[in-house]
Amino acid sequence: MGAREAGLPAVVPSRTGLPNQVTIWEVGPRDGLQNEKSIVPVEVKLEFLDRLAGAGLTTLEATSFVHPKWVPQLADAEQLLAGLDRRDGVRYPVLVPNERGLDRALEAGVAHIAIFASATETFAQRNLNSTVDDQFAMFEPVVTRARAEGLEVRGYLSMCFGDPWEGVVPAEQVVKVGKRLLDLGCSQLSLGDTIGVATPGQVEALISGYREAGTEVGALAVHFHDTYGQALSNTLAALRCGVSTVDSSAGGLGGCPYAESATGNLATEDLVWMLDGLGIEHGVNLDALVETSVWMAGRLGRPSPSRVVNALAG
């Protein structure tokens, strides 16, 4: 019997406390596509976004206003947003690196932005040409202006569990930097396992560290890469700690340039399959999502790395 004939996973709610509902923060259109070597036509990106919204996803990270020199794949940000058929009830946040990026976002009529910070010194230097402390001087005017304009601001924090140059990252270091982002005015903090090395115990320890520091778990999200096959187990650990927003990428799109053999982001289909089995609401139609990822894989010229996509579409 094939996977599709077998139907949906058996619903067996966990006896360990879990949220009744999870918000899936879909990063495929931005994080998933940004490292593609061949430029994806804007028409394909727009159809991708429309298909994802049609599958029931309500938060779609659409693009980034990083300078085109650094991310050529997203040089069409203004064109994409101008052509976007926005659906009611769907948010389309964009990544904004600095004040110039914010200017572009405001001109494009964006309502939700995200900033991207580092928990470690080496990555801050390599990715932001800054120190951990000095990055806040860059973020402060962006967040202040955005909030004054009525925009919602999310903070991404990278290298929360391991850094390819510094090794294991102490939880207290991540808590300290993350709290500064929240104190700056970010309404949500996404904890990133940028190179995919985290394990469930680390996840529990970090979230406990935020609790002990006075941070509401509702302000936290998680963003796992699946380099070592731990993304789903880490997500489950975070859910059991009370986190209810999970970042993922349709079809598992996206790689990590800082870790060899990185397989990319947690696949949204894999996440949905697990949530369905746990009886957790998420609002996504799995069949429509799988069809979307198969379609996108065809546009990219290679199969999806998502195990659920391959099982259901095989």
Buried (B, 14 or more C-beta within 10 A) or exposed (E): EEBEEEEEBEEEEEEEEBBEEBBBBBBBBBBBBBBBEEEBEBEBBBBBBBBBBBBBBBBBBBBBBBBEEEBBBBBBBBBBBEEBEBBEEBBBBBBBBBBEBBBBBBEBEBBBBBBBBBBBBBBBBBBBEBEBEEBBEBBEEBBEBBBEEEBBBBBBBBBBBBBBEBEEBBBEBBBBBBBBBBEBBBEBBBBBBBBBBBBBEBBBBBBBBBBEEEBEBEBBBBBBBBBBEBBBBBBBBBBBBBBBBBBBBBBBBBBBEBBEEBBBBBBBBBBBBBBBBBEBEBBBBBEBBBBBBBBBBEEBEEBBBBBBBBBBBE
